[in-house]
Every structure is written in structure tokens, then in C-alpha cells.
């Protein structure tokens, strides 16, 4: 192995290390910015760590989101919540008329804030109907009014 090959390998190693540190720095800056916020909004701008398994970060986020969705459900709706591999989905059942609405988020690792700005919601026949009615998309603050409309 020549000295030039060794030097090239070290240069490539350092470039990759720098890229990794830049990503880590962006993530930490986002977390620092959000640290003072409370509720589900504290996760806005977060860059989620990717992993083949459940991370403590995503576990904490999904608990916070479930808590927020329960507040959206209130006393009028029953929440069926499922945490997938870096996404969430589930159903809201209207307790008055037994109609269902399905919701789903995209993978939080690849579309920052998409879980907040672009939630899939549609009519469903029951808590196992993942292919229900027409797709609708809304922001998290608009989810309750969309569920109300779909389950009226």
C-alpha cells in the first residue's frame, strides 16, 4: 500500500467524520432551540436519530404525541394508537355514532415536522380498516376538526 493511498484513506475518513459531526451539531442545535418549549411543539424541528430498532428519543416522542392525541380525542372520541417503526397511526372512534377515522404520519426521520404539518386522515369502517375512504391531509392543529367532519 503506497503512502498516497494511506493519505487518501485518512482524508476520506476525516471527511466522513466531519459530516457526522455536522449532522450531530445540527441535531443538538435543534434540540437546544426546542428545549424551552413544552408539549408536542417541543419536537418541532427535531432531527430524529435513525436506527434499526426503537430509540429512546422516538419512544419519548411517540408517548408525547399519544398524550396530545388523547387531548384531541377528549370525551367525544376513543383513541386507538399504534407506534410503528418511526411512524404512528391509529383510529378515532366517535362515541356517539360509532364512526371511525384513520390517521397516519410518515416516517419522522426523513421528513422533519411532516408529523405535524401533513397527517393523513380518512374515513374508516372500523379499527382494522387501513384502506378506508379518500385520503385527506391536515396539520396537527386541524386534526380534530377533520376527524369531526369525517365521523359526523
PyMOL commands that set and color helices and strands:
alter all, ss='L'
color gray80, all
select helices_A, chain A and resi 3-34+39-43+56-73+114-117+140-150
alter helices_A, ss='H'
color red, helices_A
select strands_A, chain A and resi 77-83+88-94+100-104+119-124+136-138
alter strands_A, ss='S'
color yellow, strands_A
deselect
rebuild
show_as cartoon
